[in-house]
Amino acid sequence: MVDVFFTKDGNTVYEGGNVDYIDNCYASYFSTFTLDRVMNVMKIPLPMGYSYKRSRLNLNHGLMRLATDQHVAEMLEDIGPTRTVDMYLIPPVLPHYLPWDYSIPIEQHVPEPESKKRK
């Protein structure tokens, strides 16, 4: 099963993901660069998007994106007494390309003559 966010009865749900723990992180050195390095160590291909769930909130209202180091600083300020953060990895959405059908003849576009204006 693929990990995915979806809405079930009006509530955002996350299913199919794996749980991993990262421990002994130093807040003063924590950044998006650090997250990328952790992904390399865990052999998770980059690029990857990062989100976290704010403490005391659910996924409908508390899912925040970690795109900049300022977002990481806000996450670190939000850490509750358990000193844990629920993070979600969001792979990039790759475009789907349709195959080109070369058997269809290409027609040259011929513009229509201008219409006569009414007086």
C-alpha positions as CSV (number, residue, x, y, z in Angstrom):
1,M,0.0,0.0,0.0
2,V,1.2,3.5,-0.8
3,D,1.3,6.1,1.9
4,V,-1.3,8.7,1.2
5,F,-3.3,11.5,2.7
6,F,-7.0,11.4,2.0
7,T,-10.3,12.7,3.5
8,K,-12.5,10.3,5.2
9,D,-15.9,11.7,6.5
10,G,-14.4,15.2,6.5
11,N,-11.2,14.3,8.4
12,T,-7.8,14.1,6.9
13,V,-6.3,10.7,7.4
14,Y,-2.8,9.3,6.6
15,E,-2.5,5.6,5.8
16,G,0.2,3.3,4.7
17,G,3.3,5.1,5.9
18,N,6.2,3.7,7.8
19,V,7.3,4.8,11.3
20,D,10.9,5.7,11.9
21,Y,12.5,7.5,14.8
22,I,15.3,10.0,14.7
23,D,16.8,10.7,18.1
24,N,19.4,13.1,19.6
25,C,18.7,16.0,17.3
26,Y,20.2,19.4,18.3
27,A,17.7,22.2,17.9
28,S,20.4,24.8,17.2
29,Y,21.7,22.8,14.2
30,F,18.4,21.5,12.9
31,S,17.4,22.8,9.4
32,T,16.0,21.6,6.1
33,F,19.6,20.8,5.1
34,T,19.7,18.4,8.2
35,L,16.5,16.8,7.1
36,D,18.0,16.2,3.6
37,R,21.1,14.6,5.2
38,V,18.9,12.4,7.3
39,M,17.0,11.2,4.2
40,N,20.4,10.3,2.6
41,V,21.4,8.3,5.6
42,M,18.0,6.5,5.6
43,K,18.5,5.9,1.8
44,I,15.3,7.8,0.9
45,P,15.6,9.4,-2.5
46,L,15.5,13.2,-2.8
47,P,13.9,15.6,-3.5
48,M,11.4,15.2,-0.7
49,G,8.8,17.5,0.9
50,Y,8.4,17.6,4.6
51,S,5.4,18.4,6.8
52,Y,4.7,18.0,10.5
53,K,1.6,17.9,12.7
54,R,1.5,20.7,15.2
55,S,1.1,19.4,18.8
56,R,-2.4,19.3,20.2
57,L,-3.9,19.7,16.7
58,N,-5.2,17.1,14.2
59,L,-4.3,16.7,10.5
60,N,-7.2,18.9,9.4
61,H,-5.9,22.0,11.2
62,G,-2.3,21.2,12.3
63,L,-0.5,19.9,9.2
64,M,2.3,22.4,8.5
65,R,4.8,22.4,5.6
66,L,8.5,22.6,6.3
67,A,9.8,24.4,3.3
68,T,12.3,26.9,4.9
69,D,14.5,27.1,7.9
70,Q,12.0,29.6,9.4
71,H,9.4,26.8,9.2
72,V,11.8,24.5,11.0
73,A,12.3,27.1,13.7
74,E,8.5,27.4,14.2
75,M,8.3,23.6,14.5
76,L,11.0,23.5,17.1
77,E,9.1,26.2,19.1
78,D,5.9,24.1,18.9
79,I,7.4,20.9,20.3
80,G,5.4,19.8,23.3
81,P,6.5,18.1,26.6
82,T,6.9,14.7,24.9
83,R,9.7,16.3,22.8
84,T,8.5,14.4,19.7
85,V,7.2,15.6,16.4
86,D,5.0,13.7,13.9
87,M,6.6,14.3,10.5
88,Y,5.4,13.3,7.1
89,L,7.5,12.9,4.0
90,I,5.7,14.0,0.8
91,P,7.3,12.8,-2.4
92,P,7.2,15.2,-5.4
93,V,4.3,14.7,-7.8
94,L,5.9,13.7,-11.1
95,P,4.1,14.7,-14.3
96,H,2.5,12.0,-16.3
97,Y,3.3,12.2,-20.0
98,L,1.0,10.9,-22.6
99,P,2.6,9.2,-25.6
100,W,2.7,11.2,-28.8
101,D,0.8,9.5,-31.6
102,Y,2.9,10.1,-34.8
103,S,0.3,8.4,-37.0
104,I,-2.1,11.4,-36.8
105,P,-1.4,13.9,-39.6
106,I,-0.5,17.4,-38.6
107,E,-2.7,20.1,-40.1
108,Q,-1.4,23.6,-40.8
109,H,-3.4,26.2,-39.0
110,V,-5.0,28.7,-41.4
111,P,-6.6,31.7,-39.7
112,E,-10.1,32.7,-40.8
113,P,-10.6,36.1,-42.5
114,E,-11.6,38.9,-40.3
115,S,-15.3,39.3,-39.9
116,K,-16.9,42.5,-41.2
117,K,-17.9,44.9,-38.4
118,R,-21.5,46.0,-38.1
119,K,-22.1,49.7,-38.4
